[in-house]
Amino acid sequence: MGNLEPRLRAGVRYLLALALVCTVYAAGDEEVYLQPADFVESAFADGEAGSPQMFWLTKTVQPEIKKILRHGYPGLRLRYWVREDRTAWILEEIGKVKPITTGIVVEHGEIKRLQVLVYRESHGWEVRHPFFTDQFKGVTLVDGTKLSEPIDGITGATLSVNALRKLGRLALYLDKTVQASKDA
Amino acid sequence: MNSPAPENRSASASRRPRWWPWHQRMGIAFAAVFLGVIFTGIALNHTGGLRLDQRGIRADWLYDWYGIEVAGEPISFTVANDWVVAWDGRLAWNDRLLGEASTLRGAVRIGDQQVLVLTDELWVLTIDGEVVERLNSASLPAGDPLRLAARSENNPIVIETTEGIFAGGADLLKWSPVDGDSALVWSEAGVAPERTLARMRRVLRGEDLTLYRIMLDLHSGRFFGRAGVWIVDASALALAFLTISGTWYALRIKRRS
């Protein structure tokens, strides 16, 4: 009986180690498909870099962001790059447990390019492929914060697909806000 | 409700099958397990309402029981009277967990903000430790950050990377290469007080342990190791036996009467 407790503890530790291995496997490794710095360099076609700007996540915009993401965007401000009517955004949203870092270029209120830069989940990485991300090209915002075109899902990558749909909507909304402030 | 006469009771008892005492013993033996599984199961069914997955557990004996430890050594920098610590892949400000992060390279205070530089990011915090923003490689100078210094001029932040030394402009929107300046005071790692580290260690250990995890492990028996799982399995089989045998016996009595 005296040896029972150490055995129980050993059993729990074994199971915890097993759970940890499963968690690590499930979490997967971080895959960097394109460095954020390289995305910003390539976001403006003729090689002339956009001007870095700050976007403050004020009490006015956070409620709209909450409608899109179903939660607020972390932090008090974020960076974007702008030249004329083109803006480039690097945004993050959690797919299942880890954030997906995505670069989005918007011009004249429509998405010109959406690219997964860093993927950290073990499943759903298919969303990085052009057959999926090309669906966002030319998509605009309608009825406030909805996408103008349906984005087809990918079996087994539902959460990642949803995360990118949200980021597409968010980038369009942020661009619209920036353009509106310029016009004002 | 009248109890049957003694002769009727003994007649009834004599009609019971020989295994009947085991029915009773099994019911009594597993009663505690049944109750545990029932109550934890009801709680798990209402995880959302009870917010079980959001309720953290603060109990060192439970961390010990689960064998949860914080790996590696803490890297600490002091900013004014506060401590920023990167430990086991996470970043904390005093005892507030900020999130996952790489290795901390330096921390300085500029006006009403604190700036932290890591191997692949720069974090800006308020003096209360609230995250203002996180800058990735797109907003940082070329190369991997090595160390950080503060100065009270127009370019308040200086970062040394593998590509050179750069000064950050207002709001850190642009970086300009600068020469090494012996007057710069580079942020140096320190050793956080034991009390601070102990608080942080507790926060990091308890980060993933929620009431939901405990309930789930109690429900499955896994909380008590492999033996616990076997006991819960045995209790499930016992419940099946009690259900079948009890139903069979009740029907038999009904038919005879």
Boltz contact constraints between the chains, C-beta under 6 A:
constraints:
  - contact:
      token1: [A, 8]
      token2: [B, 224]
      max_distance: 6.0
  - contact:
      token1: [A, 8]
      token2: [B, 225]
      max_distance: 6.0
  - contact:
      token1: [A, 11]
      token2: [B, 225]
      max_distance: 6.0
  - contact:
      token1: [A, 11]
      token2: [B, 226]
      max_distance: 6.0
  - contact:
      token1: [A, 12]
      token2: [B, 225]
      max_distance: 6.0
  - contact:
      token1: [A, 13]
      token2: [B, 67]
      max_distance: 6.0
  - contact:
      token1: [A, 15]
      token2: [B, 222]
      max_distance: 6.0
  - contact:
      token1: [A, 16]
      token2: [B, 66]
      max_distance: 6.0
  - contact:
      token1: [A, 16]
      token2: [B, 67]
      max_distance: 6.0
  - contact:
      token1: [A, 35]
      token2: [B, 137]
      max_distance: 6.0
  - contact:
      token1: [A, 36]
      token2: [B, 136]
      max_distance: 6.0
  - contact:
      token1: [A, 36]
      token2: [B, 137]
      max_distance: 6.0
  - contact:
      token1: [A, 36]
      token2: [B, 138]
      max_distance: 6.0
  - contact:
      token1: [A, 37]
      token2: [B, 137]
      max_distance: 6.0
  - contact:
      token1: [A, 37]
      token2: [B, 138]
      max_distance: 6.0
  - contact:
      token1: [A, 40]
      token2: [B, 138]
      max_distance: 6.0
  - contact:
      token1: [A, 52]
      token2: [B, 173]
      max_distance: 6.0
  - contact:
      token1: [A, 75]
      token2: [B, 131]
      max_distance: 6.0
  - contact:
      token1: [A, 75]
      token2: [B, 133]
      max_distance: 6.0
  - contact:
      token1: [A, 76]
      token2: [B, 132]
      max_distance: 6.0
  - contact:
      token1: [A, 77]
      token2: [B, 133]
      max_distance: 6.0
  - contact:
      token1: [A, 79]
      token2: [B, 139]
      max_distance: 6.0
  - contact:
      token1: [A, 90]
      token2: [B, 138]
      max_distance: 6.0
